């Protein structure tokens, strides 16, 4: 992602480019839409009694991270470098930024760059929430993402994209967030769930998605918004943005087909949940590579990611960690796949490093990518686990077992997602008690399941 680390190709001092500025404002809006899209995607995958909590865990990020970013996050991530690890205090409170002041090397205002990057900062902690579904206190979650953004996301964003960031200077390529967003969030999710433990009924109850149309809607919004996520990361509307846009579409389609093919061979069905999950896996994997591979390379990245992520989501049952909605299997594994495959498939495309434009891959670049992957993964995993442990000791991270069983929506938000007892409902018309109607709505047969869910017992939630 251009973050002031690329050498400009223009000999003259940049002037405001209204075309690029308009493109970037639209891209920022597209990335913002991804957070509600993620909320729908996750919300449809949980049970009826958890849907509102899942939606809120994403939406609260829009509030908390926006304020943190304005106060000091943007400055820490993209301000004057300090040792390659953190930015300075240049722009605390968005001070000292003129409305005509341009982002160095580009024809867009600093405010436009800042708000575009804000949307990345918002969605990254929201991604973690899927791993913790059904069992965490909302106040503890809000505190966690506040602290996590400060001590994990802001520094890592500087490492990867900031002027002087040590991974950027090393030559690690991350066009739009394979390390800083997806590996970062996936590793954090793993760290937290290792601390807080499993859901009540893990490996015993099915935890089936309650609303697959909602999942598909969320996946569609994510796919739509991801064009701003990836193409916008070039900070201009030109040929490189067009390549990134094209590769995003191609890799996502390939990953969806790869996941479905694996699912058919492994479990005998093509599921809607598999299609949605495969598409997201492809979006994740192409994110770091979309500017440095050809469309044929994007197909390879997508197919490999689709198959490997489909396989990875089942590991939680073998290894015993409860990743509720497969954040580790899709985002961490997908981010690793996409980041490493740059070293194999980056030929004739355009990437970016602290030294300027980048052409081609190779084992040297593969080694640099591996360093970036391992360092971000370990830092996020360890720090996230420590934060979760401290919060758990101070205030308790999880709801009580009784509240978890009865429904986290009611105990945390005093609301329910659906009214099964209203006038004219199926329960009243058919003379059924509400509990019976709830069973009728959720059903007994698991007609659609991801590879991970297919391994679960088929009993009522």
N, C-alpha and C positions, 0 to 999 in steps of 0.2 A: 504494500500500500504506500503510495507516495505520501510521505509525512515530512517533507522538507529534507529528505535524505538523498534525493536524486539530483544529479547535476542537471541544470536546465539546458535544453537544446537551443534555446534562443539566445542570440548574442546581445540583444537589447534588453533593457529593464522591462519586466512584464508590465502590461497595462491591463486594466479591467476588461475581461472578456465576458460580455453579457450572455453569450451562448453557453459557454462553459459554466457560468454562474447559475443560469437557469437549469441546466442539466443537473448540477450538483444539488440544488434545492429540491428538485424532483426526486433525485436519488435518496436524499436524506428522508423525504417523506415516505418513500418506498421501504426503507429500512425500518422506519418507525412502525409501519403497518405489520412488520414481521413479529413484533412482540404480541399484539392481540392475536395474530395468526398462531403463534406458538401457544398462547393461552387456550385457544380452541382445540388445537392439535392435542395438547396434553389433557385438556378438560374432557374430551370425548373418550380418552383412553382409560380414565379412572371409573370407579363405580359411582352410582347415583349419589350416594351420600358424601362424596368427596369433590364433586365437580366445581362448586363455588370456591372452595379453598384452592383448588388448582388454578382456576382463573385468577384469583386474587394474588397468588404467589408470583405470577407474571406481571400483573398490572401494577403492583406496589413498586416494582422496579422502575417503572416510568416516573413515579414520584420521587423516590429516594435518590436514585442515581442522577436524575436531572439536577437536583439541588446540589449534590456533592460535586458534580462536574462543573457547575457554575461557580461554586465557592472556591474550589482548589483542584479538582480532578483534571481539568484541561491543562492547567499550568504544570501539574506534576507529570502528566503524560507527555506533553509536547513543549514544555518550556525549556529554557537554557539547560543544557546537559550538565550533570554532576557525576563524573566518574563513569558514565555509561549506564548507570543504574536507575536514575530518577531525574526528572526535570526540576526546574527551579520555581521561583515564586513570581515570575514576570507578570503572569496574568491572573493572580488571585482575584476572585470576584469579577472576572472578565474586565479588569481594569487595564488601562494603557493600550486598548485596542480601538483604533479609529475606524469609523465606518467606511473609509476609503482605503484602509490599510490592507494590503494583499498578502496572502500566504506566500512565503519566499519561493520564488521560482515558478509561480503559477498566477494565472489571471483571475483568481477568485478571491473574494474577501476572506479575511481570517475568521470572521463570524460564520461564514458558510462552511469552512473546513471544520470549525469547532462544533457546529450543530450536527454535521454529518458524522463526526467521530463520536458525538454524544449518543447517537442511536446504536452504535456498536457497544458502547459501554452499558447501555440499558439492557440489551438483549442477552449479553454474556452471562450475568448472574441469573437471569430468568431461565436460561437453559439448565442450570443446576437443579432447579425445582422439581423437574420430572423424576429425578432419582429418589426424592424424599416424599413422594406422594403418600397420602393417607395418615401420616404419623407425626408431623412436627407442629409445634406451637407457632402461631402466626407472628407473635411478637418476637420470638426467638429467631425466626426466619428473617424478619425485617432487620434485626440487629446484626445477624450474620452477613447479609448482603452489604450492609453499610460498612462493616469492618473489612469484608473480603474485597470490596472495590478499592478501599484505601491501601491495603497492604499487599494485595495480589494484582488486581487488574491494572491499576494505574502504573505501577512499576513495570509490569510485563509489557504493557502497551509501549512504554518508553524503550524497553530493550529492543523490541522488534521494529517499531516504526519511528521512534523519536530521533531527532537530529543528535547524533553521537551515541545512540543506543548500542550496547556492546554486541548484541546479536546482529543488528543492522550492519555494523562495521565488520563483523566477521564474514558477512556475505550470505546470511540466511535469507532465503526468499520466502516471503509470506505475503502474497498479493492482497488478500482480503481477510485473513484471520484464521488460518489453519492452526497456528500455534497460539496466538494471542487470544483467540475466541474459543475455538472448539476443543483443542487439547487442554487448554486452561480450564474451561468449564467442566469437561469430562473428568479430568484428574481431580478437580475440586469435589465433584459429586462422589467419586470413589472414596476420597478422604473422609467426607462427612458420613457416608453410610457405614463405613467401617467403625465409626465412633458411636453413632446413634442406634445401630442394630437393625434387626429385621422387623417387618410388619407382623402383626398378629395373624397367624394363619399362613405365613410364607411356606411354600411347598405343599400346603394342605388345601387351601382355598384357591379358586381359580383367578380372582381379580380380573375378570373379563372387562373389556371396554363396554361402557354402557351406551355409547352413541357413536357408531362408526361414521354416519354422515357428518357429524361435527369434526371428527378426525380428518376426513377427506377435505372438508372446508378449510380447516387449519393448514393442512399440507399444501392446498392450493394457494392460500395467501402467503405462505412461506416461499413457495416457488416463485410467485409473482414478485414479492418484495426482494427476493434474492438477486434479481437483475440489478437493482439499485445497489445492493450490498457489494456485488462483484464488479460490475461495469463502472459504477461510481467510484470505485477505489482507485481508478486511474486519475481522478480529479479533472477530467476533461472529456468532451465528446469528440472522439477521433477514432482512428483505426484500431488502436489498442483496446479502447473501450468496446468496440464492436467485436473484437476477438474474444474478449472476456465474456461478453453477453452471449455470443454463439457457443462458446465452450460450456457455459453454465447450463444452457438448454440441452446440449448434446450429452454431457456427462450425467445429468439428472435422468434423462430418458434411459440411458444405458444402465445406470444403477438400478432403476426400477425394474427393468427387464431381468437384470442379473439376480436381484433379490427374489423375484417371482419364480425364476427358473430354479434357484436353489430350494425355494419353498415347495415347489411342485415335486422335485425329486426327493426331498427329505421328508415331506409331510403329506404329499398327495393332493394339495389344493393350491389354487391361486386366490389369495385373500385380498380384500380391500385394505386391511391393515398392513399387509405386506407391501402392497403397491405404494401406500403412503410412506411407510418407513423406508422403503428402498429409494424413493425420490429424495427424502431428506438425507439419507446416507450419501447419495450422489452430490447433492448440494454442498454438504460438508466437505467431501473429499476434493471437489474441484475448486473450492474457495482459495486455498493457497496457490494453486497451480494454473488458474484460469488464464493468466496472462503469459504463461511461459510454455504452454503445450499447444500443439496443433489440434484441430477437431478430431483427427484420428487418435491422437494421444488422449483426448478427452474421453473418447469411447472406452479406451483401455482403462483409464482411471475410474470411470464410472462402473464398468463391469466388475473390476477387481474389488472396488469398495462395496458394491452391492452384495457380492458373494461373501466377502470377509465379514462385513457388518452383520449379515444375516446369521452367519455362523457364530459370531462373537456374542450375540444377545443371549444365547443359550448357556454361556459360560457361568452365569450367575448361579445356576442350579448345581453345576459341578463344583464350583469354588465356594459357594455358600454365602455370597454377598447379595443383598436385596436391593438391586437397582430397579426401582418400581417401573419406570417407563423407558428403560434401556438407554439412558444418557451415556453411560460408559461404552456400551457396545456400538452405538451409532456415532456419538460426537467425539469421544476420545479416540476410538479405533479409526473412524473415518478421517479425523484430522491427522492422525499418524500416517495413514495410507496416502492421503493426498500430499502431505509434506514430503514424504520420502520418495514418492514416485516422480517428483520434480527432477531428482537426480537421474532418473532413467528415461523420462519422456520429454524433457525440456529441450527441444531441438527446433531452432528456427523461430521460436516464439520470443516474447519479451517478458522479462521478469524485472526485478529491481533490487539493487543493493545500495549500500552506502557509497559505492564507487560509481554509480550511474546505471546505465542500461546493461542488461545481461542477456547473452545469447547462448543457448545450448546447455546441456546437462553434463553428466559424467560422474565418475566415482569421487572426484574432489568435491563436487557440489553435493553429492549424496552424503558425504561425511559431514559437511557443514549443516545440511538439513537434519542429520541425526543428532548433532550437538544441540541444535535449537529444540528439537522434539524432546530430548531427554531432560534438558535443563528446565524447560517450562513445565513439563510433566511432574518432575520431582518437586520443584518449588511449590507449585500449586497444590499437589497432593499433601505434602507435609504441613504447609502453613494452614491449609483448609482444615485438616484434621485437628491441628492445635486449636484453631479458632472454635471449632465445633465442641471440642472437649472443654474449653474454658467456659463457653456459653452454657453447656450442659451442667457444669459444676455450679455456676453462679445462679442460673435461673431455671434450668431444666429445658432441654431442647424438644423433648417429646411430650405429646399429650398423654393422659393416663390411658391405660388399657381399656377401661370402660368407655371413655370418650372415643377412642379409636374404633371400637366395635360398634358403638351406637351411631357414629357418624361425625366426622370432623367438621362438616359444614354447620351443623347445629350447635356444637359446643364452642367453636371458634368464631362463628359469624352470626349465630342466631337466625339463620336462614336455611332454606332448602332450595335446590335447583328446580324442582318440579313439584307441583301441587297435585297429588294423587287423590285428594279428598274433597276437591271442589265440587260445586253443584254441577250436575250433568256429567261427572266423570264416569269412566267405565265401571269403577267400583260401586258407585251409587246406582247406576242404571242396572247393573247386573246383580245387585244385592250382595256384593263381595265386600269383606272387610278390607281396609286399606292395605294391610300386610299381604293379603292374597293378591290384590291388584299389583302391588309392587313385584311380587313373584311372577305374575303374568307378564309384566312389562319387561323384566330382566330376562325371563325365559330360563330354560334348563339346559338347553343345548348350546355348546360353544361352537357356533357355526363359522366363526372367523377367528383365527389365532395367528399370532406371529410365531416364528420358530421357538421363541422362548416360552410363549404361553401354551404352545402345543404340548409342552412337556409337563404342564400342570394338571392336577386331577380335575376331572370334569364334574364338579359339584356346585351347587348354588352359592353365590357370594353372600 
